[in-house]
Amino acid sequence: MDMEHLEISKIMDEYTDTEFFPVGASDVDPEAVKARVLAGIKAPTMRKRMSQKKKLLLAAGLAAALVLMGAGLPSLVHQAYRLLNTTLTFEQNPDSKSVTYEHGASSIEVEDGRLFFVLDEERTDITDFISDDTPYIYDGSDPETGLTYYLIMGGTPENYGWLEWVKVPNPYMAEDGDPTPVLDQNGRLTSYNLCTFLYNEESGEYDSGPGATGLGELDWAYMEDFLWLIAGAKQLGLPFVDSDSGTNDVFYLS
């Protein structure tokens, strides 16, 4: 089964964001992570207008991986974060830098037509606090470690979703002449992860809806249909770009 590969020189041309929420770091067997990712990758659901290159940045399955250059050499850096909805792994070897996302249990559970936000063992009924255009936001930032993390949730029991937005210290070793993902002025790397879920009346189960992962600012072209996400990003002051404009100029919602 194929894994998604994105060369860093190409990803710089059409930069997109990726969010993730580290609540703690731990060592993980890289081969085990890769095996689980390869076993779980599914074809994403996308808009028809998106180009093939953009489609590589979207994920609506249980796992997705971005390999920025090459693969298979001994790891110089291997750092894994246990996220609220995802295990996020950074890996670097002499010829590559990679970001791997392995999806676990969702932070939103549905019970008797109600939506619950689950954090550790605490369950909060958020059904009446969210809607198609109203978000519920969890702030898990840790200034001491330089981590900025927001989880934006929204929708209805029939059609809901969440976006993880994370900024972490640069996880990669600096190397002369070696391409590195775009960092902010403080040397931090930004990422986002969007997942949505649609209730299927025929099966009585939830199907994965449109989703997106990326590095950099949130891409308006992928996010503009999710009003709860737009409202949350506006409230938090998160930056956007619009890949459809061809300029990728950064803007903020006012």
C-alpha positions in Angstrom: 0.0 0.0 0.0 1.3 3.4 -0.9 2.3 6.1 1.6 1.9 9.8 0.7 5.3 11.4 -0.2 5.7 15.1 -0.4 9.1 16.6 -1.3 9.9 19.7 0.7 10.9 21.7 -2.4 7.4 21.1 -3.8 5.5 21.6 -0.5 7.0 25.1 -0.3 5.1 26.0 -3.4 1.7 25.3 -2.0 2.0 25.6 1.7 -0.8 24.5 4.0 -1.2 24.2 7.8 -1.3 21.2 10.1 -2.5 21.3 13.7 -1.8 18.8 16.4 -2.1 18.8 20.2 0.8 17.3 22.1 -0.2 16.6 25.7 3.0 14.7 26.3 6.0 13.3 24.5 7.2 9.7 24.5 9.5 7.4 22.5 7.7 5.3 20.0 9.1 2.5 17.8 9.3 4.1 14.4 8.8 0.9 12.5 5.6 0.1 14.5 4.3 3.6 13.7 5.0 3.2 10.0 3.4 -0.2 10.0 0.2 1.1 11.6 0.1 4.0 9.2 0.6 1.9 6.1 -2.2 -0.4 7.3 -4.6 2.4 8.0 -4.3 4.8 5.1 -7.6 5.4 3.2 -8.5 7.4 0.2 -9.5 10.9 1.3 -12.7 12.7 0.4 -12.1 16.0 -1.4 -13.6 18.8 -3.4 -13.6 18.2 -7.2 -11.9 21.5 -7.8 -8.7 20.6 -5.9 -5.6 19.7 -7.9 -3.9 16.4 -7.5 -1.1 18.0 -5.5 -3.6 19.5 -3.0 -5.3 16.1 -2.7 -2.1 14.7 -1.3 -2.4 17.1 1.6 -5.9 15.9 2.6 -6.7 12.9 4.8 -10.0 11.5 5.9 -8.9 8.0 7.0 -7.5 6.6 10.2 -3.9 7.6 9.4 -1.9 9.8 7.1 1.7 10.5 6.6 3.7 13.3 5.0 7.3 12.3 4.0 9.0 15.5 3.0 12.1 13.9 1.4 13.2 10.3 1.0 12.9 7.6 3.6 14.5 4.4 5.0 17.8 5.7 6.5 18.8 5.6 10.1 16.9 8.2 12.2 18.7 11.2 13.6 15.6 12.6 15.3 12.6 10.7 16.4 10.1 12.6 18.5 6.5 11.5 19.2 3.6 13.4 20.8 0.5 11.7 22.2 -2.2 14.1 21.0 -5.8 14.3 22.0 -7.0 12.8 18.7 -3.7 11.8 17.1 -0.3 10.5 17.7 2.1 12.9 16.0 5.6 11.8 15.0 8.5 13.8 13.7 11.4 11.9 12.2 14.6 13.0 10.5 17.3 11.0 8.8 20.2 12.2 6.6 18.0 12.5 3.5 14.5 13.2 4.8 12.3 15.0 7.3 8.8 13.5 7.9 5.6 14.2 9.8 3.4 11.2 10.5 -0.2 11.4 11.9 -1.9 8.3 13.3 -5.5 8.9 14.3 -6.9 7.4 17.4 -10.2 7.8 19.2 -12.1 11.1 18.6 -12.3 13.6 21.4 -16.1 13.9 20.6 -18.4 11.0 21.4 -22.0 10.7 20.4 -24.5 9.2 22.8 -28.3 9.3 22.5 -28.1 12.1 19.9 -25.8 14.2 22.2 -22.2 15.3 21.6 -19.7 14.9 24.4 -16.2 16.4 24.5 -14.0 13.8 26.2 -10.8 14.9 28.1 -9.2 12.2 30.2 -12.2 10.7 32.0 -14.3 13.9 32.0 -17.2 14.1 29.6 -18.7 17.5 28.8 -22.0 17.7 27.0 -21.4 20.3 24.3 -24.5 19.7 22.1 -26.2 23.0 23.1 -22.9 25.0 22.9 -22.1 24.3 19.3 -23.9 24.5 15.9 -23.1 24.7 12.2 -21.7 28.2 12.9 -20.8 28.1 16.6 -17.6 26.5 17.9 -16.6 25.1 21.3 -12.9 25.8 21.9 -10.4 24.0 24.2 -7.1 25.7 24.9 -4.3 23.3 25.8 -1.4 25.6 25.4 1.7 25.4 27.5 3.8 28.6 27.5 6.6 26.9 29.4 7.3 24.5 26.6 6.5 26.9 23.8 3.5 24.8 22.8 0.4 26.6 21.5 -2.6 24.3 21.0 -6.3 24.9 20.3 -9.0 22.3 19.6 -12.0 23.9 17.8 -15.1 21.7 17.7 -18.5 22.4 16.0 -21.5 21.1 14.1 -24.5 19.0 15.0 -25.0 15.4 16.1 -25.6 14.6 12.4 -22.6 16.4 11.0 -19.8 17.5 13.4 -16.0 17.9 13.3 -12.9 19.2 15.0 -9.8 21.1 14.1 -6.5 20.7 16.0 -4.2 23.7 15.6 -0.7 23.4 17.1 2.6 25.3 17.1 5.6 23.5 18.5 9.4 24.2 18.7 11.2 23.2 15.6 11.7 19.4 16.0 14.4 19.0 13.4 18.2 19.3 13.6 19.6 22.3 11.6 21.8 21.3 8.7 23.5 23.6 6.2 21.7 23.7 2.9 19.0 21.3 4.0 15.4 22.4 3.4 13.4 22.9 6.5 9.6 23.5 6.8 8.6 27.1 7.2 9.1 28.3 10.8 7.9 31.5 12.5 10.3 34.2 13.8 10.6 32.2 17.0 11.6 29.0 15.2 8.3 27.2 15.8 6.5 24.9 13.4 2.8 25.3 12.8 0.4 22.4 11.8 -3.3 21.6 11.6 -5.5 18.6 11.4 -9.2 18.8 10.4 -11.6 15.8 10.7 -15.4 15.8 10.1 -18.0 13.1 10.5 -21.4 12.5 8.8 -24.2 10.3 10.0 -25.3 7.7 7.5 -29.0 6.9 8.0 -28.7 3.7 5.9 -25.9 2.1 7.9 -26.7 3.8 11.2 -23.0 4.7 11.6 -20.8 7.7 11.0 -18.7 8.2 7.8 -15.6 10.3 7.5 -16.3 13.6 5.8 -13.9 16.1 4.2 -10.6 16.5 6.1 -7.3 18.2 5.8 -3.8 18.2 7.2 -1.0 20.5 6.4 1.9 22.7 7.5 1.7 26.5 7.7 -1.3 28.8 7.9 -4.9 27.5 7.6 -5.9 27.3 3.9 -9.2 29.2 3.2 -9.8 27.0 0.2 -10.3 24.0 2.4 -11.9 25.7 5.4 -14.4 28.2 4.0 -17.4 25.8 4.1 -17.0 25.1 7.9 -18.6 28.1 9.6 -17.9 26.9 13.1 -14.2 26.6 12.2 -14.2 30.0 10.7 -15.8 31.5 13.8 -13.3 29.7 16.0 -10.3 30.8 14.0 -11.6 34.4 14.0 -12.0 34.3 17.8 -8.5 33.0 18.3 -6.9 35.2 15.6 -5.5 32.3 13.6 -3.9 33.2 10.2 -5.1 32.0 6.8 -3.9 31.8 3.3 -6.0 31.1 0.2 -4.3 28.6 -2.2 -7.0 29.3 -4.8 -5.8 32.9 -5.1 -2.4 31.8 -6.3 -0.6 34.3 -4.0 -0.8 32.5 -0.6 -0.8 36.0 1.1 -1.4 35.7 4.9 -4.6 37.3 6.2 -6.7 37.4 9.4 -10.4 37.5 9.8 -11.8 40.7 11.2 
